[in-house]
Amino acid sequence: MFKEINVLKSHGIQYVKNLRMQPVSELFRGRPVISDDITKDEIKTVFSACPVMAINGNSGSIDMGRCVFCKECSFLLPNKIRFTNDYRISSNVREALIIKPGSETPLQLDENLIRKEIRRLFKSALKLRQVSAGGDNSCEMELAATGNVNFDFGRFGIEFVASPRHADGIVITGPISENMAEALEITYKAIPSPKIIILAGTDAISGGIFEGSPAIDRRFIEKNHIDLYVPGNPIHPLTYINGVMDLLGVGG
Amino acid sequence: MDQKLYMEIKNNSLPLDLKEIPILKYEIFYDRVLAFLKEEGKHCVAYYGVESAGNLKLYCCIADDNNNIVVLFAHELNKDHPVLKSLTPECVPLHIFEREIHENFGVEFVGHPWLKPVRYPYNRKDVSEIMDNYPFYNIESEELHEVGVGPVHAGIIEPGHFRFICNGEKVLHLEIQLGYQHRGIEELFITKCNALQRCILSESIAGDTSIGHSMAHSQLIESLAGIQVSEALQIERCIALEMERLAIHIGDTSALCGDVAYQLGQVVCEALRTTIINTTQFWCGNRFGKGLIRPGGSNYPLNNEVVNEILRVLDDTGRRFFEVTDLIYSLPSVLGRFDDIGILTRQQALSLGTVGMTARTSGILRDIRKTHPFQYYKNYLVRPVILETGDVLARGMERVLEVHESVKIIHELIEIWQQKIKDFRKPVYDYNLKPDSFAISMVEGWRGEICHIAITDNSGNIAHYKVKDPSMHNWMALALAVRNQEISDFPICNKSFNLSYCGNDL
């Protein structure tokens, strides 16, 4: 009994009160900011250094859907490219993940493009099925963390469930391995409509470092409408949480 | 004088000259490999095939734990008539490696009792073998039933298929089918030939072991490129590796509690894991340490600010973790679920060639940090935690005791680090690799022994890259441990091993 009390006392209060404003470490690699005076030569340098072709060789923009957040471009050009610790980088529009030089504005979801039934049906409870399709287990662990004692996303009625029959949508991680493509399809079909699709992590959004591998099959992504893109390598739990809150219009 | 039969190589030492590796006739190869593996202090690290000029070369790396060396045997055979006598009936640990060689190159291993697919790679020899047709073992009996689980599981975990044959509630047999996570990693190490791409790839082999795998890769590149790194950097890497071990062990303790519905233990450990990975994020901006380990240098050299944060968190988290685990492992309701469940006997663990934590909880000393030291472990003596009972309780306690050890190691390493000269070198991406060479790199990640092996061609490009995650050895141990258990105990057994799907599937 006394042991329990001591443990509880040491544990204290752990939950994050404000999921919108929780500070993260300075070094966290979130939304990049590219100086608008970046030169053609400088763009060329970082374009050829980027391991995943996330940097556009002409405009110098960075596509967070492809970026693996290794920050090497910023190490090469610290005065021109920096990664802020802004973790609110989810979007419902793929193109919005492309950060242009000079842009410092935080990302926002395009409200007009959110399907009407999403907020009508899921605002007070959203149950999701997670499918890892070639994910490396880091995004999966971060998604699991969204429900832990710190982030407690369950407070909004947003949770992961075991059966696709109980789910309102699917959260996909990994580049979609060929060996998992069919199981993903079956799981998605087992979810009753209307249903949403969320892509969590750079691997899921673009294939990431696995793009072009003959062992992956991305047809599922190409033929289905994606409701939310959550960039990161792996995603930060707060990136996912804020993205889903924005999608549903909950949490202020 | 006798003809030289094998090469000796030290973990992360100078690479071998490919031309000097003796190619043995299969009879000699067979005899020598068997003779070596008969001794307990020697185990197979990797055994795999490489295609070259129409032929197939087999390399078998055997770690000699007592002498800190790896012994390399090689055999070459014609790809058109690939029939060999299987080593598995005499030496079970090789079963998975022979299966892999069979799947990739179509070599028939005569006498292999279980020549089944490993991961259905896209470039497998026989593409008519598909995942849906996996040849599961079955027993015809009206009294038995089968239970299939996966590939999509109830939790937020990776995919894999488990097929149980049960007698009532009891598991008679479990067969594990993997491959769903196959992404073609080994080939990507060759096609994505940019140095940074390879670093990113190594961090993505198994995201929960980003630091372990990226360290194995960096070491491999450093030995092929002849790059020396400072002692300070070596210590930093060891600290990072121990931080990774801490985070996962604490998280696993949480998950084990969750599986037996002990919520207090679960949530307290969840919160503690958060503090550790947030410290890794404080150091390098990523909770899993992606970006922290690079060949030749570091983008995030350790500094006093980070050191102070690590020490502060370790003091607090360490104290709280020991307080809560003291409670967890004294509760009859928890112990009743852990004790004597999912036993892997020493004999089984040894005969399967298990490594890492799984081996150590069954009374076998397998710890690369001690037997084939790398980085600063060369100068620092690690005291591996060895437990005897091989049940879920042992695997739970192993984590608690290893957390104790890792906290101590980090403290001591930080003290040593403070005396060392720091050179703040940046990572090296424009390296030249030694041509026609064979290099091996091993790291003791939190699961166990990680091994990366590269072969270079005559212009110094990587011609072949082999990755071995410890899970490759250990999956069969899980299958054996659940025999004669209640099927309801499978989740805690599985969690207590916590093996990697993506690390196996590559």
Chai-1 contact restraints between the chains, C-beta under 6 A:
chainA,res_idxA,chainB,res_idxB,connection_type,confidence,min_distance_angstrom,max_distance_angstrom,comment,restraint_id
A,K3,B,L327,contact,1.0,0.0,6.0,A-B,restraint_1
A,V7,B,V268,contact,1.0,0.0,6.0,A-B,restraint_2
A,V7,B,E323,contact,1.0,0.0,6.0,A-B,restraint_3
A,V7,B,V324,contact,1.0,0.0,6.0,A-B,restraint_4
A,V7,B,L327,contact,1.0,0.0,6.0,A-B,restraint_5
A,S10,B,R320,contact,1.0,0.0,6.0,A-B,restraint_6
A,S10,B,E323,contact,1.0,0.0,6.0,A-B,restraint_7
A,H11,B,V268,contact,1.0,0.0,6.0,A-B,restraint_8
A,Q14,B,A271,contact,1.0,0.0,6.0,A-B,restraint_9
A,S25,B,Q281,contact,1.0,0.0,6.0,A-B,restraint_10
A,S25,B,F282,contact,1.0,0.0,6.0,A-B,restraint_11
A,L27,B,G285,contact,1.0,0.0,6.0,A-B,restraint_12
A,F28,B,G285,contact,1.0,0.0,6.0,A-B,restraint_13
A,R29,B,G285,contact,1.0,0.0,6.0,A-B,restraint_14
A,P51,B,L196,contact,1.0,0.0,6.0,A-B,restraint_15
A,P51,B,Q197,contact,1.0,0.0,6.0,A-B,restraint_16
A,P51,B,I200,contact,1.0,0.0,6.0,A-B,restraint_17
A,V68,B,I200,contact,1.0,0.0,6.0,A-B,restraint_18
A,C70,B,G291,contact,1.0,0.0,6.0,A-B,restraint_19
A,E72,B,L196,contact,1.0,0.0,6.0,A-B,restraint_20
A,F75,B,N299,contact,1.0,0.0,6.0,A-B,restraint_21
A,Q130,B,I156,contact,1.0,0.0,6.0,A-B,restraint_22
A,V131,B,V152,contact,1.0,0.0,6.0,A-B,restraint_23
A,S132,B,E158,contact,1.0,0.0,6.0,A-B,restraint_24
A,S132,B,P159,contact,1.0,0.0,6.0,A-B,restraint_25
A,G134,B,Q181,contact,1.0,0.0,6.0,A-B,restraint_26
A,G134,B,R183,contact,1.0,0.0,6.0,A-B,restraint_27
A,D136,B,S204,contact,1.0,0.0,6.0,A-B,restraint_28
A,D136,B,G207,contact,1.0,0.0,6.0,A-B,restraint_29
A,D136,B,C502,contact,1.0,0.0,6.0,A-B,restraint_30
A,N137,B,E158,contact,1.0,0.0,6.0,A-B,restraint_31
A,N137,B,G207,contact,1.0,0.0,6.0,A-B,restraint_32
A,N137,B,D208,contact,1.0,0.0,6.0,A-B,restraint_33
A,N137,B,C502,contact,1.0,0.0,6.0,A-B,restraint_34
A,S138,B,G207,contact,1.0,0.0,6.0,A-B,restraint_35
A,S138,B,F288,contact,1.0,0.0,6.0,A-B,restraint_36
A,E140,B,I156,contact,1.0,0.0,6.0,A-B,restraint_37
A,L143,B,I156,contact,1.0,0.0,6.0,A-B,restraint_38
A,A144,B,I156,contact,1.0,0.0,6.0,A-B,restraint_39
A,N148,B,E270,contact,1.0,0.0,6.0,A-B,restraint_40
A,V149,B,V267,contact,1.0,0.0,6.0,A-B,restraint_41
A,V149,B,E270,contact,1.0,0.0,6.0,A-B,restraint_42
A,V149,B,A271,contact,1.0,0.0,6.0,A-B,restraint_43
A,N150,B,T274,contact,1.0,0.0,6.0,A-B,restraint_44
A,F160,B,I156,contact,1.0,0.0,6.0,A-B,restraint_45
A,A162,B,A154,contact,1.0,0.0,6.0,A-B,restraint_46
A,S177,B,Q181,contact,1.0,0.0,6.0,A-B,restraint_47
A,S177,B,H182,contact,1.0,0.0,6.0,A-B,restraint_48
A,S177,B,R183,contact,1.0,0.0,6.0,A-B,restraint_49
A,N179,B,Y120,contact,1.0,0.0,6.0,A-B,restraint_50
A,N179,B,M131,contact,1.0,0.0,6.0,A-B,restraint_51
A,N179,B,G179,contact,1.0,0.0,6.0,A-B,restraint_52
A,N179,B,Y180,contact,1.0,0.0,6.0,A-B,restraint_53
A,N179,B,H182,contact,1.0,0.0,6.0,A-B,restraint_54
A,M180,B,P159,contact,1.0,0.0,6.0,A-B,restraint_55
A,M180,B,Y180,contact,1.0,0.0,6.0,A-B,restraint_56
A,A183,B,P151,contact,1.0,0.0,6.0,A-B,restraint_57
A,A183,B,V152,contact,1.0,0.0,6.0,A-B,restraint_58
A,T187,B,V152,contact,1.0,0.0,6.0,A-B,restraint_59
A,I209,B,I200,contact,1.0,0.0,6.0,A-B,restraint_60
A,I209,B,L201,contact,1.0,0.0,6.0,A-B,restraint_61
A,I209,B,S204,contact,1.0,0.0,6.0,A-B,restraint_62
A,F210,B,R183,contact,1.0,0.0,6.0,A-B,restraint_63
A,S213,B,R183,contact,1.0,0.0,6.0,A-B,restraint_64
A,S213,B,G184,contact,1.0,0.0,6.0,A-B,restraint_65
A,S213,B,L188,contact,1.0,0.0,6.0,A-B,restraint_66
A,P214,B,Y122,contact,1.0,0.0,6.0,A-B,restraint_67
A,A215,B,Y122,contact,1.0,0.0,6.0,A-B,restraint_68
A,A215,B,H182,contact,1.0,0.0,6.0,A-B,restraint_69
A,A215,B,R183,contact,1.0,0.0,6.0,A-B,restraint_70
A,A215,B,G184,contact,1.0,0.0,6.0,A-B,restraint_71
